[in-house]
């Protein structure tokens, strides 16, 4: 998949806000994406979902099993409570990522932007080896996406 260079900086900024746990920054980043129109927003969400799925599968070297998904969801709820993501939305979203099923089949468009960036930022930052930055992992994920067919 070719990474859209117009969309990637906006996606990166939204992840940065989520990683920082700053709801007002995330709201501003999501507003910036939405203000650029429906097509841009769709491309940004599409890229973020691909990044989220790739990060999840990279962390687990494949699909996490159901027990791992449950553990991930508990950890997510404990560490990202600032975002107030509905646990049912989180479960549907994470399971869709794990199973490579379309997230829009299980999460509404309204729910998608928050869960996508908050969970994605969490996946990118919570499972790193010591000394590695989340932005380095994001760059690795982007490179893997761009070189995959």
Secondary structure, DSSP 8 states (H G I E B T S, - for coil): ----TTTHHHHHHHHHHHHHT-HHHHHHHHHHHHHT-HHHHHHHHHHHHHHHHHHHHHHHTS---HHHHHHHHHHHHHH-GGG---HHHHHHHHHHHHHT--GGGTS-HHHHHHHHHHHHHHHHHSS--TT--HHHHHHHHHHHHHH--
